[in-house]
Amino acid sequence: MSEGKSTPPIPIFDVKKWTGRMLIATAFAVALLVLANPREFPYLLIPGLACIAFGQFFRLWGTGHLHKNKVLATGGPYSFVRHPLYVGTFFVILGLALIAGSKVVLFGLLPVGILVFLFYYAPKKERRESLRLHKAFGEKFDRYHAAVPGFIPRLTPYPDREGRFKFDGIIENREYLIALAIGFGVAVILVKFFFPDVIPTPSF
């Protein structure tokens, strides 16, 4: 065996590196899958899948333009909104809740998740990211920050945009792990929908 630097463990599999938000997100996802009862509101399946597809596409598009600590991402979806990954995440969460289709999820878990995301997680990340990017890129980031909204996309792209989509960004940012996790969640709910006897759903 040749000597060299060992590959660092992927944070999602290294429990010691789990943050509070990762624990909360995992608990939310487990609760959603356990409580899912897609046959309760079957007509929400197609809209929910559409939301998930859009959200994951937006995340993939964003990570393909994201090269942390190297360049300021202003191309692709970043030319319309500063936080395309959070926008994508919002639609994924909404879509998963829609296809989960139970009253407990739609009228309990989903509103709580949206409130936490909009009024705690997203603003906190916005403050941290803005401070970090200001320190890294200075006036260039300040101009971008002033011109491009955080979460509601502008109608026209940012004129001083830079960068092109690269698949390396998806690998570098480990977005494939997020996509696999979302795919697993969708698969579990679809099994509950088409084969309700395979995975039992709790009744309330």
C-alpha positions, -999 to +999 in steps of 0.1 A: +000+000+000+014+034-010+018+061+015+001+094+012-027+116+026-057+097+036-090+107+022-110+128+048-142+112+058-174+125+042-191+146+069-225+131+064-210+097+075-188+111+103-212+115+132-186+136+152-189+163+125-227+165+125-240+200+133-272+209+150-288+217+117-278+183+103-294+166+133-326+187+129-328+180+091-323+143+097-350+142+124-374+161+101-367+137+072-372+106+094-404+120+108-417+128+074-410+093+060-425+076+090-456+098+090-460+097+052-494+085+040-495+094+003-528+077-003-546+102+020-541+130-006-532+111-038-538+141-061-508+159-044-483+133-058-477+149-092-474+185-080-451+172-052-428+154-076-427+185-098-416+206-068-389+181-059-376+179-095-375+217-098-358+221-064-332+194-071-325+208-105-320+243-090-296+229-065-276+210-091-275+241-113-263+261-084-236+237-072-223+234-107-214+271-105-202+270-069-165+268-062-162+279-025-133+301-015-120+303-051-143+326-070-175+346-062-204+327-078-224+352-099-233+330-129-261+306-136-288+308-109-266+331-088-272+358-114-309+358-103-307+350-066-279+349-041-290+316-024-302+292-051-294+262-030-317+274-003-344+282-028-340+246-042-341+232-007-373+250+000-390+234-030-376+200-022-390+202+013-424+214+000-425+186-026-416+159-001-444+171+022-469+171-006-461+136-018-461+124+019-497+135+018-508+129+054-526+155+075-500+153+102-473+162+077-492+188+057-507+207+086-482+200+113-447+191+102-446+212+070-456+245+086-431+240+114-404+231+089-411+261+067-412+285+098-378+271+110-363+274+075-376+309+067-371+326+101-341+307+117-320+287+093-320+309+062-315+342+080-287+327+101-269+313+070-275+346+052-256+366+079-227+341+081-223+337+043-225+375+037-198+382+063-176+354+049-180+365+013-174+402+022-141+393+039-131+371+009-142+394-020-147+428-005-163+455-028-170+429-055-193+410-032-209+443-019-219+453-054-234+418-060-251+418-027-268+451-034-280+441-069-292+405-064-319+395-039-313+367-014-343+345-019-368+361-044-352+360-079-347+392-099-363+392-133-331+399-153-297+383-147-269+401-129-249+420-156-215+414-141-219+376-139-189+353-141-184+315-143-198+286-162-215+254-151-190+226-143-199+191-132-168+192-110-188+216-088-214+189-081-187+165-070-167+191-051-198+202-031-210+166-027-244+175-041-247+139-054-251+128-017-280+152-013-296+140-045-292+103-034-308+111-001-337+129-017-341+100-042-342+075-013-369+095+004-390+097-027-386+060-033-398+052+002-429+074-002-437+059-037-435+024-022-460+035+004-482+048-023-481+019-047-475-010-022-491+002+010-487-032+026-449-033+023-442-003+046-469+002+073-482+037+079-492+048+114-528+057+119-540+087+139 
